[in-house]
Amino acid sequence: MPSLAQRYAPFLRVGAAVERSTLVTHADLLLTQVNSLVCENAMKWALIHPVPGEGEASYRFADADAIVDFAAEHGMRMRGHTLVWHQQVPEWVFRASGGGMASKAEVLGRMQRHIQALLSRYRGMVSCWDVVNEALSDGPQTWRADSGWYRTAGSDDDGDGIPDYIVRAFQYAREADPSARLFYNDYGIEAGAKRERAYALAKTLKERGLIDGVGIQGHWSIHAPDEGVVRSAIERFSSLGLAVEITELDLSVFGWGDISSFDTLPPALERVQASRYGALFRVFRELAEAGKLQAVTFWGIADDQTWLDNFPVKGRKDWPLLFDVMHRPKPAFWSVARW
């Protein structure tokens, strides 16, 4: 079986999202197929900094440390994910010490100290960070209003058109580790109004020297989006002079809104999935050769461990990756590995 990391070395990095347990249960695939890792959950605020306080006792570094050490031991790049996100963040971050909603200054102070703690600890080991994740709305409004960050620190006091918490997050990250490459990461930014909002955000941050790249998540399906749409998005963000990565790639066999289920993956859908992966990676190779795409990271490595088994339909089996539940290569793998 060929190694994707080796096959794609002339083009781009190939990565996978992992948990600490994955380093053991999926070591066979990780050590042969990828040369970049990212923590699926271990660096998210609720897991790495679950209780108030700034000292070591307030953090839970063990799982993230294990993943970072594994990457270093095996010569893999390490991505950091994620510093500021509206989910998996403890409620205490937005609460005043005496009760009620915390002030903007309190929230930004907590954010700054959290970012400083993580980037200082992993300086030289984590080369790039998803600083802000999913700050843009899916609807007609620009910003995600259901975010605790937006509610408490989302005013635009400097008048640059961006909620202050976003700018501050990038400023704090730049100060904490000037050598790290800083990304904005989001889903659904490959087309439409949301793509243009992401472009405008990245452009402003780029002009201020605060951002180095854009992460297009890639939680797609075997039905959409078309590879031409993906190509256009990569070229659009790359035109800013920013690095572009596909950061969370998986192709569900179910279309959005489809609530059907199967006991096993139907061969017809498996063939469609292989064709879609093949088409996407043809685009990725071409754009990588042109210097417009730097990495593709899968959100997982094999179908026995995927977040899509519980989203959007809890408990429904999905098969979105290149390796099956027994860690055997699927037709999708061969469509990516052979050209």
Rosetta silent file (secondary structure, phi, psi, omega in degrees, C-alpha in Angstrom):
SEQUENCE: MPSLAQRYAPFLRVGAAVERSTLVTHADLLLTQVNSLVCENAMKWALIHPVPGEGEASYRFADADAIVDFAAEHGMRMRGHTLVWHQQVPEWVFRASGGGMASKAEVLGRMQRHIQALLSRYRGMVSCWDVVNEALSDGPQTWRADSGWYRTAGSDDDGDGIPDYIVRAFQYAREADPSARLFYNDYGIEAGAKRERAYALAKTLKERGLIDGVGIQGHWSIHAPDEGVVRSAIERFSSLGLAVEITELDLSVFGWGDISSFDTLPPALERVQASRYGALFRVFRELAEAGKLQAVTFWGIADDQTWLDNFPVKGRKDWPLLFDVMHRPKPAFWSVARW
SCORE:     score description
SCORE:     0.000 S_00000001
   1 L     0.000  126.607  179.962    0.000    0.000    0.000 S_00000001
   2 L   -68.889  159.055  176.228    1.495    3.365   -0.972 S_00000001
   3 L   -95.184  124.203  177.559    2.018    6.156    1.540 S_00000001
   4 H   -63.965  -38.471  179.660   -0.049    9.272    0.902 S_00000001
   5 H   -58.744  -42.325  179.712    2.526   11.360    2.746 S_00000001
   6 H   -73.635  -41.506 -179.448    5.237   10.153    0.383 S_00000001
   7 H   -61.460  -37.412 -174.966    3.089   10.309   -2.746 S_00000001
   8 L   -97.500    2.646 -179.636    2.090   13.888   -2.003 S_00000001
   9 L   -54.624  -36.937  177.778    5.439   15.110   -0.662 S_00000001
  10 L   -70.479  -13.127 -173.536    6.188   16.974   -3.920 S_00000001
  11 L  -110.358  -57.907 -170.527    2.849   18.769   -3.651 S_00000001
  12 L  -161.354  168.179  173.859    1.585   19.285   -0.115 S_00000001
  13 E   -81.008  146.661  174.782    1.409   17.935    3.407 S_00000001
  14 E  -115.851  125.747 -175.133   -1.167   15.282    4.263 S_00000001
  15 E  -127.389  173.670  176.962   -2.520   15.394    7.805 S_00000001
  16 E  -146.610  145.421  171.772   -5.034   13.832   10.165 S_00000001
  17 E   -84.421  136.657 -174.634   -6.951   14.920   13.246 S_00000001
  18 E  -136.547  156.744  163.483   -6.279   12.669   16.233 S_00000001
  19 L  -103.108  169.117  177.502   -7.141   12.016   19.834 S_00000001
  20 L   -59.127  -39.973 -179.123   -4.541   10.734   22.278 S_00000001
  21 L   -64.386  -30.766 -178.368   -6.051    7.259   21.989 S_00000001
  22 H   -62.459  -28.217 -179.162   -5.712    7.382   18.187 S_00000001
  23 H   -61.331  -23.858  177.861   -1.935    7.409   18.534 S_00000001
  24 H   -98.264  -52.237 -172.365   -2.232    3.785   19.667 S_00000001
  25 H   -70.054  -25.860 -177.310   -5.358    2.469   17.940 S_00000001
  26 L  -122.783   22.109 -178.522   -4.522    3.996   14.542 S_00000001
  27 H   -58.659  -34.139 -178.708   -0.734    4.117   14.701 S_00000001
  28 H   -57.488  -39.354 -179.763   -0.521    1.762   11.717 S_00000001
  29 H   -83.906  -42.131 -177.349   -2.109    4.374    9.475 S_00000001
  30 H   -60.170  -42.435 -174.533   -0.716    7.525   11.063 S_00000001
  31 H   -74.346  -18.774 -179.231    2.887    6.396   10.805 S_00000001
  32 H  -106.572  -25.362 -166.916    2.604    5.434    7.143 S_00000001
  33 H  -107.402  -22.029 -173.287    0.040    7.814    5.663 S_00000001
  34 L  -129.605  158.810  174.509    0.429   11.322    7.106 S_00000001
  35 L  -130.579   22.058  177.987    3.138   13.829    7.975 S_00000001
  36 E  -151.185  140.674  178.920    1.015   16.366    9.846 S_00000001
  37 E  -128.188  156.321  170.658   -1.227   16.096   12.910 S_00000001
  38 E  -144.050  144.899  176.399   -3.829   18.239   14.623 S_00000001
  39 E   -73.485  125.972  176.180   -5.676   17.642   17.885 S_00000001
  40 L   -66.782  -42.718 -178.680   -9.304   16.865   17.199 S_00000001
  41 L  -134.757  -23.493 -164.717  -10.331   18.017   20.680 S_00000001
  42 L   -63.450  -20.576  178.552   -7.389   18.050   23.083 S_00000001
  43 L  -102.154    1.152  176.675   -6.474   21.719   22.541 S_00000001
  44 L   -72.085  147.686 -167.146  -10.019   23.078   22.664 S_00000001
  45 H   -53.813  -44.896 -174.846  -10.592   25.332   25.641 S_00000001
  46 H   -62.481  -26.217 -179.200  -13.032   23.090   27.534 S_00000001
  47 H   -94.068  -37.411 -174.336  -10.565   20.217   27.552 S_00000001
  48 H   -92.794  -19.299 -178.345   -7.241   21.972   27.984 S_00000001
  49 L  -144.004   64.113 -168.834   -8.364   24.805   30.327 S_00000001
  50 L   -76.610  -23.239 -174.780  -11.583   23.609   31.960 S_00000001
  51 L  -122.238  155.952 -178.105  -11.495   25.521   35.264 S_00000001
  52 L   -62.377  152.822  177.963  -10.800   29.174   36.139 S_00000001
  53 L   123.944  161.316 -176.188   -7.279   30.248   36.875 S_00000001
  54 L  -114.099   -9.207 -178.449   -4.017   30.880   35.128 S_00000001
  55 L   -81.215  173.794 -178.103   -1.692   28.454   36.898 S_00000001
  56 H   -56.406  -34.219 -176.976   -0.689   24.955   35.832 S_00000001
  57 H   -66.425  -18.383 -179.248   -3.434   23.438   37.994 S_00000001
  58 H   -87.035   -9.408 -177.816   -6.118   25.069   35.833 S_00000001
  59 L  -108.367  155.774  175.647   -4.886   23.381   32.658 S_00000001
  60 L  -124.889   84.168 -172.456   -5.048   19.798   31.452 S_00000001
  61 L   -85.882  -12.116 -166.217   -2.068   19.532   29.122 S_00000001
  62 H   -57.720  -47.231 -176.688   -1.487   15.771   29.198 S_00000001
  63 H   -67.050  -45.015  178.771   -3.472   14.758   26.098 S_00000001
  64 H   -64.362  -41.245  178.362   -2.232   17.649   23.965 S_00000001
  65 H   -58.104  -43.176 -178.401    1.339   17.088   25.172 S_00000001
  66 H   -62.083  -39.966 -179.542    1.164   13.425   24.138 S_00000001
  67 H   -70.734  -43.558  178.054    0.025   14.322   20.633 S_00000001
  68 H   -61.928  -42.270  179.406    2.622   17.075   20.227 S_00000001
  69 H   -64.504  -39.624  177.902    5.353   14.720   21.464 S_00000001
  70 H   -61.151  -45.623  179.364    4.212   11.994   19.042 S_00000001
  71 H   -60.805  -44.869 -179.619    4.384   14.433   16.142 S_00000001
  72 H   -64.508  -42.341 -178.395    7.863   15.585   17.149 S_00000001
  73 H   -60.966  -33.813 -174.542    9.127   12.025   17.648 S_00000001
  74 L  -106.816   16.703  174.524    8.019   11.027   14.149 S_00000001
  75 L    66.523   30.805 -179.900    9.021   14.190   12.311 S_00000001
  76 L   -99.272  148.357  171.259    5.472   15.368   11.680 S_00000001
  77 E   -70.749  149.142  177.784    4.232   18.922   11.497 S_00000001
  78 E  -120.649  124.519  171.789    1.829   19.920   14.288 S_00000001
  79 E   -95.031  147.437  175.243   -1.180   22.242   13.773 S_00000001
  80 E  -102.483  130.169 -176.481   -2.819   23.964   16.737 S_00000001
  81 E  -148.290  121.144   -6.903   -6.618   23.850   16.928 S_00000001
  82 E  -138.898  155.229 -173.847   -8.227   26.012   18.220 S_00000001
  83 E   -86.728  -43.246 -176.210   -7.753   29.096   20.414 S_00000001
  84 E  -131.909  113.400 -178.942  -11.059   30.981   20.061 S_00000001
  85 E  -145.626  151.586 -177.769  -14.270   29.158   19.156 S_00000001
  86 L   -79.358  -13.576  177.396  -17.896   29.575   20.181 S_00000001
  87 L  -108.567  164.250  177.487  -18.208   25.888   21.128 S_00000001
  88 L    50.420   44.314  173.345  -16.377   23.783   23.730 S_00000001
  89 L  -126.335  129.462 -175.646  -15.503   26.825   25.811 S_00000001
  90 L   -63.165  146.336 -178.587  -16.387   26.789   29.535 S_00000001
  91 H   -63.334  -27.548 -178.183  -19.104   29.154   30.660 S_00000001
  92 H   -60.976  -23.773 -179.502  -16.821   30.621   33.351 S_00000001
  93 H   -60.643  -30.789 -175.849  -14.849   32.380   30.614 S_00000001
  94 H  -105.225    8.556 -178.215  -17.799   34.707   30.072 S_00000001
  95 E  -107.435  137.471  174.315  -18.880   35.058   33.718 S_00000001
  96 L   -69.132  150.772 -178.805  -17.821   37.792   36.138 S_00000001
  97 L   -60.638  -28.676  178.979  -16.185   36.570   39.313 S_00000001
  98 L   -95.035    7.064 -178.396  -19.090   38.020   41.314 S_00000001
  99 L   104.908  158.995 -177.865  -21.776   36.620   39.003 S_00000001
 100 L    81.155 -175.941 -177.319  -23.444   37.861   35.835 S_00000001
 101 E   -75.541  136.874  178.155  -21.799   38.507   32.498 S_00000001
 102 L   -70.022  154.674  176.128  -18.116   39.361   32.531 S_00000001
 103 L   -73.754  163.337  176.939  -16.956   42.693   31.163 S_00000001
 104 H   -58.042  -42.975 -179.638  -15.230   42.947   27.828 S_00000001
 105 H   -62.494  -40.248  178.630  -11.947   43.682   29.585 S_00000001
 106 H   -63.642  -45.522 -177.397  -12.283   40.562   31.764 S_00000001
 107 H   -65.439  -44.694  179.712  -13.031   38.313   28.786 S_00000001
 108 H   -65.631  -35.023  176.121  -10.209   39.707   26.679 S_00000001
 109 H   -63.636  -42.853  177.480   -7.814   39.344   29.605 S_00000001
 110 H   -64.212  -42.422  177.260   -8.731   35.690   30.000 S_00000001
 111 H   -59.329  -47.295 -177.392   -8.332   35.160   26.262 S_00000001
 112 H   -60.650  -45.061 -178.421   -4.905   36.800   26.256 S_00000001
 113 H   -67.813  -35.859  176.816   -3.612   34.725   29.156 S_00000001
 114 H   -64.796  -47.869  179.720   -4.992   31.514   27.633 S_00000001
 115 H   -63.014  -42.514  178.337   -3.363   32.203   24.274 S_00000001
 116 H   -60.494  -41.664 -178.700   -0.098   33.134   25.949 S_00000001
 117 H   -63.161  -45.690 -176.739   -0.121   29.913   27.973 S_00000001
 118 H   -72.531  -45.944 -176.422   -0.670   27.643   24.960 S_00000001
 119 H   -71.437  -29.179  175.117    1.612   29.342   22.471 S_00000001
 120 H   -70.284  -42.335 -178.322    4.393   29.654   25.017 S_00000001
 121 H   -64.009  -39.185 -172.913    4.144   25.994   25.991 S_00000001
 122 L  -106.139   16.087  178.675    4.174   24.740   22.399 S_00000001
 123 L   -59.696  132.521 -178.895    6.496   27.312   20.845 S_00000001
 124 L    82.954  -10.049  179.250    8.738   25.616   18.314 S_00000001
 125 L  -112.504  -34.341  175.033    6.571   22.485   18.358 S_00000001
 126 L  -106.010  115.703 -170.296    3.265   23.769   16.933 S_00000001
 127 L   -86.974  -22.967  179.424    4.017   25.586   13.696 S_00000001
 128 E  -148.087  153.265 -176.350    0.579   27.046   12.936 S_00000001
 129 E  -130.838  138.016  163.407   -2.624   27.789   14.844 S_00000001
 130 E   -79.458   95.832 -173.161   -6.300   28.111   14.008 S_00000001
 131 E   -70.706  -52.080  177.219   -6.544   31.292   16.048 S_00000001
 132 E  -121.931  134.127 -175.174  -10.234   32.012   15.459 S_00000001
 133 E  -123.400  123.338  169.823  -12.632   29.311   14.331 S_00000001
 134 L    60.161   50.966  178.307  -16.100   29.793   12.830 S_00000001
 135 L   -88.269  -11.977 -176.389  -16.740   33.431   13.705 S_00000001
 136 E   -92.066  145.259  179.785  -18.855   34.068   10.606 S_00000001
 137 L   -77.222  152.806  171.894  -22.604   33.579   10.446 S_00000001
 138 L   -83.323  -18.478 -176.754  -24.333   31.158    8.096 S_00000001
 139 L   -93.842 -161.729 -175.635  -27.180   33.627    7.668 S_00000001
 140 L   -71.218  -27.223  177.538  -27.436   37.122    6.215 S_00000001
 141 L   -72.761  156.659 -173.939  -25.710   38.810    9.142 S_00000001
 142 L   -75.338  -46.202 -168.697  -21.921   38.874    9.059 S_00000001
 143 E  -108.328  149.091  179.338  -20.954   37.621   12.507 S_00000001
 144 L   -71.300  106.602 -174.728  -22.069   34.636   14.550 S_00000001
 145 L   -80.649  -13.032 -179.838  -24.259   36.254   17.207 S_00000001
 146 L   -86.227   10.426 -179.284  -24.699   33.054   19.242 S_00000001
 147 L   -88.518  133.414  173.637  -21.048   33.205   20.301 S_00000001
 148 H   -60.462  -33.321  177.231  -20.144   34.039   23.883 S_00000001
 149 H   -63.703  -42.905 -179.275  -17.141   35.868   22.482 S_00000001
 150 H   -67.544  -41.545 -178.442  -19.362   38.045   20.324 S_00000001
 151 H   -64.055  -37.353 -173.927  -21.818   38.761   23.136 S_00000001
 152 H   -97.332  -30.069 -173.957  -19.137   39.835   25.594 S_00000001
 153 H  -138.662   30.699 -175.098  -16.322   41.213   23.438 S_00000001
 154 L   -96.685    2.306  177.426  -17.831   41.634   19.998 S_00000001
 155 L   -67.355  155.183 -177.543  -18.110   45.406   19.861 S_00000001
 156 L  -110.155   71.493 -173.759  -16.056   47.144   17.190 S_00000001
 157 L   -70.001  -25.097 -179.849  -14.525   49.935   19.217 S_00000001
 158 L   -91.714   -1.040  171.843  -11.664   50.554   16.791 S_00000001
 159 L    68.695   26.082 -179.796  -14.033   50.898   13.838 S_00000001
 160 L   -93.954    2.815  178.919  -12.281   48.460   11.514 S_00000001
 161 L    86.949    2.029 -178.271  -15.456   46.488   10.784 S_00000001
 162 L  -121.001  134.926  174.934  -14.332   43.432   12.754 S_00000001
 163 L   -53.117  137.105 -172.381  -15.482   42.461   16.261 S_00000001
 164 H   -60.044  -32.013 -177.209  -12.670   43.391   18.620 S_00000001
 165 H   -63.008  -31.052  179.747  -12.295   39.892   20.071 S_00000001
 166 H   -68.773  -49.723 -179.964  -11.201   38.566   16.662 S_00000001
 167 H   -61.464  -44.318 -178.867   -8.522   41.194   16.162 S_00000001
 168 H   -62.304  -39.252  179.955   -7.320   40.844   19.752 S_00000001
 169 H   -58.799  -45.226  179.193   -7.027   37.057   19.416 S_00000001
 170 H   -68.602  -37.437  177.250   -4.696   37.441   16.436 S_00000001
 171 H   -63.100  -45.771 -179.687   -2.748   40.214   18.144 S_00000001
 172 H   -63.315  -39.401  179.710   -2.268   38.120   21.284 S_00000001
 173 H   -67.394  -41.448  179.108   -1.203   35.104   19.240 S_00000001
 174 H   -61.935  -40.623  179.653    1.283   37.150   17.188 S_00000001
 175 H   -69.164  -37.530 -175.214    2.803   38.532   20.390 S_00000001
 176 H   -71.432  -36.359  178.931    2.929   35.129   22.090 S_00000001
 177 L  -149.643   89.121 -177.901    4.760   33.360   19.257 S_00000001
 178 L   -61.857  -18.341 -178.568    5.906   35.569   16.365 S_00000001
 179 L   -85.614  -15.647 -177.544    7.225   32.506   14.523 S_00000001
 180 L   -77.952  145.446  176.984    3.873   30.674   14.389 S_00000001
 181 E   -90.860  129.861 -169.834    1.686   30.938   11.309 S_00000001
 182 E  -108.450  130.591 -174.391   -1.777   32.187   12.217 S_00000001
 183 E  -120.173  147.017  158.980   -4.968   31.020   10.469 S_00000001
 184 E   -96.789  134.346 -173.761   -8.627   31.899   10.324 S_00000001
 185 E  -128.277  135.642 -179.313  -10.570   28.617    9.975 S_00000001
 186 E  -161.601  163.699  174.880  -14.199   28.065    8.969 S_00000001
 187 L  -103.436  159.879  174.487  -16.678   25.838    7.162 S_00000001
 188 L    69.888   16.105 -178.185  -18.892   26.839    4.249 S_00000001
 189 L  -100.143   18.889  178.480  -16.461   29.491    3.006 S_00000001
 190 L   -88.407   -7.036 -178.047  -15.953   27.854   -0.373 S_00000001
 191 L  -160.611  162.602  169.089  -18.837   29.726   -2.014 S_00000001
 192 H    73.203 -161.502 -176.157  -21.397   32.496   -1.758 S_00000001
 193 H   -63.503  -34.795 -178.789  -21.708   35.401    0.640 S_00000001
 194 H   -66.566  -36.938  176.018  -19.904   33.605    3.445 S_00000001
 195 H   -60.167  -43.945 -177.612  -16.846   33.143    1.245 S_00000001
 196 H   -69.350  -32.841  175.020  -16.782   36.853    0.500 S_00000001
 197 H   -67.001  -40.261  177.283  -17.166   37.723    4.194 S_00000001
 198 H   -64.651  -39.917  178.213  -14.249   35.419    4.981 S_00000001
 199 H   -61.193  -46.323 -179.248  -12.239   37.023    2.191 S_00000001
 200 H   -63.617  -41.009  177.702  -12.929   40.522    3.548 S_00000001
 201 H   -61.958  -48.870 -178.669  -11.998   39.446    7.079 S_00000001
 202 H   -63.264  -38.798 -179.495   -8.765   37.833    5.926 S_00000001
 203 H   -61.921  -45.814  179.921   -7.894   40.833    3.752 S_00000001
 204 H   -64.720  -43.978  178.948   -8.237   43.275    6.647 S_00000001
 205 H   -65.086  -37.155  177.901   -6.239   41.062    8.992 S_00000001
 206 H   -63.738  -42.908  179.274   -3.582   40.586    6.311 S_00000001
 207 H   -61.452  -26.796  179.249   -3.266   44.346    5.844 S_00000001
 208 L   -94.569    3.971  177.362   -2.593   44.634    9.580 S_00000001
 209 L    71.268   28.190 -172.807    0.011   41.863    9.522 S_00000001
 210 L  -108.118   -6.696 -174.495   -2.021   39.624   11.798 S_00000001
 211 L  -137.206  147.214  179.773   -2.797   36.573    9.662 S_00000001
 212 L  -118.206  -16.941 -175.461   -0.796   34.118    7.567 S_00000001
 213 E  -162.629  165.892  175.987   -3.398   31.711    6.248 S_00000001
 214 E  -122.866  131.612  174.880   -7.003   30.618    5.756 S_00000001
 215 E  -102.448  119.469  173.197   -8.289   27.169    6.615 S_00000001
 216 E   -95.580  114.990 -168.230  -11.164   25.843    4.517 S_00000001
 217 L   -60.760  -53.147  179.892  -12.565   23.046    6.659 S_00000001
 218 L    85.003   28.214  169.723  -13.893   20.691    3.998 S_00000001
 219 E   -80.822   83.771 -173.522  -16.686   18.949    5.901 S_00000001
 220 E  -113.177 -171.493  177.163  -18.392   18.102    2.629 S_00000001
 221 E  -129.500  175.327  178.452  -20.385   15.208    1.190 S_00000001
 222 L   -72.937   -4.962 -177.358  -20.097   12.941   -1.824 S_00000001
 223 L  -104.406  -27.384 -174.794  -22.721   15.148   -3.481 S_00000001
 224 L  -163.005  154.137    2.101  -21.388   18.689   -2.968 S_00000001
 225 L   -85.050  165.494  174.373  -19.605   20.990   -3.439 S_00000001
 226 L   -64.962  146.403 -178.335  -18.373   20.619   -6.980 S_00000001
 227 H   -62.327  -25.409  176.040  -14.587   20.563   -7.293 S_00000001
 228 H   -66.165  -35.663  176.314  -14.763   23.709   -9.415 S_00000001
 229 H   -65.486  -42.313  178.929  -16.258   25.577   -6.488 S_00000001
 230 H   -63.907  -42.707  177.447  -13.446   24.345   -4.251 S_00000001
 231 H   -56.864  -47.991 -177.220  -10.858   25.411   -6.817 S_00000001
 232 H   -60.764  -39.964 -179.398  -12.337   28.900   -6.995 S_00000001
 233 H   -65.905  -45.189  179.289  -12.280   29.286   -3.212 S_00000001
 234 H   -60.169  -44.575  179.913   -8.645   28.230   -2.886 S_00000001
 235 H   -65.390  -36.765 -179.236   -7.642   30.620   -5.646 S_00000001
 236 H   -62.925  -49.704 -178.430   -9.679   33.437   -4.088 S_00000001
 237 H   -71.889  -35.830  178.655   -7.991   33.229   -0.689 S_00000001
 238 H   -63.200  -29.035 -178.849   -4.579   32.532   -2.188 S_00000001
 239 L   -63.151  -16.690  176.816   -4.862   35.765   -4.186 S_00000001
 240 L   -80.581   -3.971 -174.610   -4.407   37.634   -0.894 S_00000001
 241 L    79.922   21.354  179.345   -0.919   36.207   -0.556 S_00000001
 242 L  -102.735  150.576  169.838   -2.057   33.933    2.259 S_00000001
 243 E   -67.565  144.393  176.713   -1.361   30.252    2.773 S_00000001
 244 E  -125.665  133.530  175.732   -4.438   28.098    2.151 S_00000001
 245 E  -132.758  146.283  165.709   -5.078   24.701    3.704 S_00000001
 246 E   -88.598  116.863 -163.981   -7.951   22.238    3.647 S_00000001
 247 E  -105.508  -18.583 -173.110   -8.089   21.632    7.385 S_00000001
 248 E  -146.492   53.610 -168.744  -10.876   19.183    8.255 S_00000001
 249 E   -76.645  129.174  164.843  -11.616   17.074    5.201 S_00000001
 250 E  -157.953  149.396 -178.919  -14.195   14.299    5.174 S_00000001
 251 E  -118.742   97.519  176.943  -16.850   13.354    2.622 S_00000001
 252 E   -60.286  146.577  175.543  -20.063   12.129    4.207 S_00000001
 253 L   -84.651   -0.605  178.484  -22.050    9.625    2.175 S_00000001
 254 L  -111.133  135.198  172.975  -25.195   11.514    3.225 S_00000001
 255 L   -73.664  158.901 -179.797  -26.276   14.821    1.771 S_00000001
 256 L   -62.372  130.094 -177.650  -27.168   17.641    4.125 S_00000001
 257 L    90.229   -8.046  177.979  -30.688   17.111    5.448 S_00000001
 258 L   -80.292  120.397 -178.164  -30.699   13.415    4.505 S_00000001
 259 L  -107.325   12.301  177.408  -31.819   11.402    7.543 S_00000001
 260 L   -70.757  170.365  179.172  -31.609    7.957    5.936 S_00000001
 261 L  -151.524  161.757  179.278  -29.191    5.330    7.259 S_00000001
 262 L  -137.628  151.530  174.337  -27.510    2.068    6.210 S_00000001
 263 L   -77.321  -33.337  176.984  -26.084   -0.896    8.068 S_00000001
 264 L  -136.781  159.628 -178.907  -23.168   -1.065    5.641 S_00000001
 265 L   -70.667  117.796  179.053  -21.790    1.309    3.057 S_00000001
 266 L   -62.335  133.791 -179.209  -23.647    0.705   -0.243 S_00000001
 267 H   -54.244  -35.792 -179.505  -21.200   -0.090   -3.060 S_00000001
 268 H   -63.703  -40.650  178.448  -22.778    2.514   -5.311 S_00000001
 269 H   -71.024  -34.163  176.949  -22.104    5.263   -2.760 S_00000001
 270 H   -61.789  -38.637  178.461  -18.608    3.936   -2.200 S_00000001
 271 H   -69.084  -40.709  177.619  -17.921    4.362   -5.911 S_00000001
 272 H   -62.301  -43.073  179.453  -19.323    7.896   -5.921 S_00000001
 273 H   -59.919  -43.805  178.752  -17.153    8.742   -2.910 S_00000001
 274 H   -60.447  -43.195  179.789  -14.051    7.434   -4.670 S_00000001
 275 H   -63.514  -42.631 -179.017  -14.822    9.535   -7.737 S_00000001
 276 H   -65.792  -45.199  177.718  -15.385   12.683   -5.644 S_00000001
 277 H   -61.062  -42.227  179.577  -12.160   12.238   -3.681 S_00000001
 278 H   -60.776  -42.791 -179.838  -10.275   11.652   -6.908 S_00000001
 279 H   -65.653  -42.744  179.645  -11.668   14.808   -8.481 S_00000001
 280 H   -63.533  -43.774 -177.659  -10.889   16.926   -5.442 S_00000001
 281 H   -71.953  -23.493  170.750   -7.323   15.691   -5.176 S_00000001
 282 H   -63.435  -42.572  176.076   -6.702   16.398   -8.839 S_00000001
 283 H   -64.581  -43.948 -178.782   -7.567   20.008   -8.040 S_00000001
 284 H   -60.530  -43.893 -179.639   -5.454   19.935   -4.880 S_00000001
 285 H   -63.213  -44.447 -178.421   -2.398   18.665   -6.746 S_00000001
 286 H   -62.430  -45.027 -177.847   -2.743   21.246   -9.492 S_00000001
 287 H   -73.252  -32.313  176.383   -3.161   24.149   -7.084 S_00000001
 288 H   -65.226  -41.695  177.425   -0.389   22.906   -4.809 S_00000001
 289 H   -60.892  -30.564  179.026    1.983   22.810   -7.791 S_00000001
 290 L   -85.652    3.051  178.727    1.016   26.429   -8.440 S_00000001
 291 L    78.019   18.928 -175.430    1.838   27.351   -4.833 S_00000001
 292 L  -103.682   -6.462 -179.862   -1.795   28.021   -3.919 S_00000001
 293 L  -142.939  130.418 -172.940   -2.426   25.134   -1.489 S_00000001
 294 L  -106.820  -25.267 -175.082   -0.058   23.956    1.232 S_00000001
 295 E  -162.060  153.687  171.350   -1.763   21.087    3.055 S_00000001
 296 E  -129.469  122.670  179.846   -4.798   18.822    3.280 S_00000001
 297 E  -115.774  124.068  175.213   -5.789   17.476    6.701 S_00000001
 298 E   -80.689  145.177  178.648   -8.405   14.748    7.088 S_00000001
 299 L   -90.272   74.098 -172.975  -10.712   14.976   10.092 S_00000001
 300 L   121.592 -177.371  179.466   -9.787   11.494   11.255 S_00000001
 301 L  -132.691  -26.912  179.755   -7.941    8.677    9.540 S_00000001
 302 L  -146.821  159.223 -171.537  -10.380    5.722    9.325 S_00000001
 303 L   -69.294  -11.067  178.593  -14.130    5.138    9.387 S_00000001
 304 L   -77.281  -11.693  178.300  -14.148    3.441   12.799 S_00000001
 305 L  -141.340   93.086  179.646  -13.566    6.805   14.475 S_00000001
 306 L  -140.975  137.604  179.361  -15.363    9.753   12.914 S_00000001
 307 H   -62.257  -20.885 -177.777  -17.339   12.594   14.447 S_00000001
 308 H   -72.574   -8.607  172.447  -19.937   12.117   11.698 S_00000001
 309 H   -68.748  -13.370 -179.964  -21.226    9.007   13.484 S_00000001
 310 L  -130.926   13.534  177.286  -22.930   11.483   15.807 S_00000001
 311 L  -152.101  135.250   -1.682  -23.506   14.517   13.589 S_00000001
 312 L   -82.852   -4.886  178.497  -25.882   15.644   12.252 S_00000001
 313 L  -112.076  112.862 -176.169  -27.775   12.430   13.164 S_00000001
 314 L   -64.558  128.757  175.918  -26.659   11.015   16.500 S_00000001
 315 L    84.149    2.225  178.497  -25.760    7.343   16.362 S_00000001
 316 L   -90.754  126.702 -179.791  -25.965    7.006   12.571 S_00000001
 317 L   -70.426  134.768  174.365  -22.968    5.282   11.016 S_00000001
 318 L  -127.073  163.752 -176.154  -21.112    7.251    8.346 S_00000001
 319 L  -136.253   69.388 -167.605  -18.082    6.313    6.211 S_00000001
 320 L   -93.328   -3.848 -168.787  -16.397    9.601    5.260 S_00000001
 321 L  -111.264 -176.680 -173.874  -12.683    8.723    5.171 S_00000001
 322 L   -85.497  -15.943 -178.930  -10.201    6.824    2.992 S_00000001
 323 E  -120.479  143.223 -175.602   -9.841    3.757    5.245 S_00000001
 324 L   -81.502 -173.163 -174.928  -12.648    1.507    6.434 S_00000001
 325 L   -68.230  -16.315  176.540  -13.470    0.408    9.979 S_00000001
 326 L   -99.958   10.115  179.099  -10.855   -2.350    9.719 S_00000001
 327 L    68.970   23.051  176.345   -8.219    0.166    8.545 S_00000001
 328 L   -92.168  145.253  179.287   -8.233   -1.255    5.033 S_00000001
 329 E   -66.196  133.668  176.437   -7.915    1.128    2.054 S_00000001
 330 L   -90.837  169.592  173.577  -11.213    1.922    0.383 S_00000001
 331 H   -53.054  -32.749  177.664  -11.689    2.724   -3.302 S_00000001
 332 H   -61.056  -36.728  177.857  -11.469    6.374   -2.245 S_00000001
 333 H   -61.182  -48.096 -176.682   -7.920    5.773   -1.046 S_00000001
 334 H   -66.261  -30.310  178.268   -6.843    4.374   -4.387 S_00000001
 335 H   -70.369  -24.697  177.047   -8.450    7.266   -6.249 S_00000001
 336 H   -87.064  -36.649 -173.400   -6.301    9.635   -4.172 S_00000001
 337 H   -81.987  -24.715 -176.990   -3.109    7.547   -4.178 S_00000001
 338 L  -115.619  129.871  173.735   -3.016    6.682   -7.892 S_00000001
 339 L  -153.316    0.000    0.000   -2.983    9.110  -10.764 S_00000001
